[in-house]
Amino acid sequence: MFNQNYFKGWYFKCCTKEKTIAFIPAYHQNKNNKTASLQIITDDLVVNIPFQDLKYREKPMRIKIGNCIFSENGMELNIQTNETCK
């Protein structure tokens, strides 16, 4: 597919007047390795969770990383790490 470094990511932001949280599922590739990650950003916390792979399609948009699904219709989140429990 790609012979050089490649990155593709999607930005999902949810906010109220008081709080903001963003989710960035991403796919990373270089010559030797393919990985994925989910970055979670809040007003006072940034967490990067590595994954082995990510599956996506463009139309209709659907991204699956671990047990999480992101789409044009919303998100299904199933994340358990020590960092997200703070």
Beta strands, then each sheet from edge to edge (+ up, - down):
strand 1: 6-9
strand 2: 12-15
strand 3: 20-29
strand 4: 34-42
strand 5: 46-51
strand 6: 55-57
strand 7: 62-65
strand 8: 68-71
strand 9: 74-76
sheet 1: 1+ 3- 2+
sheet 2: 1+ 3- 4+ 5-
sheet 3: 6+ 7- 8+ 9-
end
